[in-house]
């Protein structure tokens, strides 16, 4: 099969596409013939050498796929409660291995393809759905009628979060970079959006308090990291919750006073999905499928796939993913006929 690996740490020049054996599904695993794999920020961080592969996981990158079940390993029917059989169309959450034509997946991490969604686009769902649902519902306990602030609102995670929160009755405030992305955030369902490129660093905090009539954000979903901690706290409502799921601009807070958080009775939490053991991921997957898939089937949430690159063009896909203009999900597809390059060219 074709598969992608990183020849060391660095830029897109370390990406290699080659041939290697099809994996054998182990106990409790299912072998999936991949139709598409989603790109995520974690893939870039891994390529740069800052996100080690969890013990026992594939060195092939890729945390989510869609495809067709082609074989069951020993006890796979037991681990997956017998839900899936050879020939079923599925999508899956992975610890690695997605950038390939086949991948072995723990059966508990498989999901059905939502009704009405095509198989290729389904690859853009597992990582974002599981991340957003487990953090906003499971950790932050977001409730209808609350205010939620979503940073990076037009990226894969952010765009999904805006749609999900809006669909469940949460009032959504978004930050994005540039007029086009602000407009896109509003299209996705945000009640208001802030252009962080047109303002001083951290200025969104005063904007949030103004928009909410002084109440502040009950929940903040942050992908920026350290530099945003102080303004996130300033934007926070009483008893507010900040959920950090990435630190794109660094992990070290700047100008942060702990007692300001205490004064708002607020708390900061965070989580990483990839390192969790399979039994925890199985629970996260099942909860996300129950809560999110009906919204996708009803047209309330769209994966927002904006580009599909052939697997052999993984380097070009990464370059596009890191571009400042990129919005939405980027996929690698194993069938060239499924490619859709930026700008709409097949």
C-alpha positions, 0 to 999 in steps of 0.5 A: 500500500501507499503510506506517508512517513516523516523522514525526521523533523522539519518542514514539508520537505521531510514528507515521504510517500512510499510503499509498505505492507498492509497492516494485519488487524490485531485482537480487537481491531478492524482493517479499513481500506481508506477512502480519505484521511483528515489533516489536523494541526497535530500532524503538523506538530508531529512533523515538526518534531514536537508531538511524539507518537504514543507508545505502540501507535503507528509512525504513519501520521493521520488521526482520522479516516473514512473508508470500508471495512475489509477484515476483522481481527480476532475478537473485533466483533466483541470489542466493537459490540458486533456493530460492523462487518466486512463491507461496511462504510465507516469513519474512525478516530486513530492514534496514527496510521491514517495517511495510508491506503489501509489502517488497522483500527481498534473496533471501539473507535469506529463510527458509522458514516452519518446519514446523507454524508458522502464517504470521503467527506466523513473523514473530516468528522472524527477528530473534530467531533470527538475533540469538540464534544468531549471538551465542551460537553464533557469537561466544560459542561456547556449549556444552552443559553450560555455564551461561548467564545471560540478562537480560530473559528474557521479552522477545522476545530473552530468551524465545527465548534461554532456549528455544534454550539449554535445547533445546541442553543449556545450563543457563540462569539468567534475570533478569526483573522481577516474579513473573509474569515470573520464573514465565514464565522458568521455564516457558520452560525456565530452570533458575532465575530471579531477580527483579531488581525485588525486589533491590538493583541488581546483586544477581544476581551473588551469586545466580549464584555461589550457584546455580552452586556458585561456578562462575559464568556461562560466557556472559552475554547482556546487553540492559541495558548499562553498569550491568550490566557490573560485576555481569556480570563478578562473575557470570562464570566463568573464561574466561567470555564476555559478549555485549552486544546492547543498552544499554537502560539506557545504554552507560556502565559504572558501578563497573567495574574492567578487571582484574576481567575480566582476573582471570577471563580473561573477555572482552566482545563485542557485535554489531549485526545490522541494519548488516551487509551483505547477504552477511553477513546471508545467512550468518547467516540460513542458519546460523540456519535450519539450527540453529533451524528443526528445534527450532521444528518439533519444538515445542522453541521457540515464537515466543511471540507475545502480541499482534497489532495491525492495521498501522494501529494501529502507535502502539497496538502501540508503546505496548503494546510499551513497557509494563512488563507486556509479555512475548513478541513483538508483531506488526503484521498486515496482515489485521485478521482476524489481530489478537489484542489483549492479553488475547485480544480479536480 
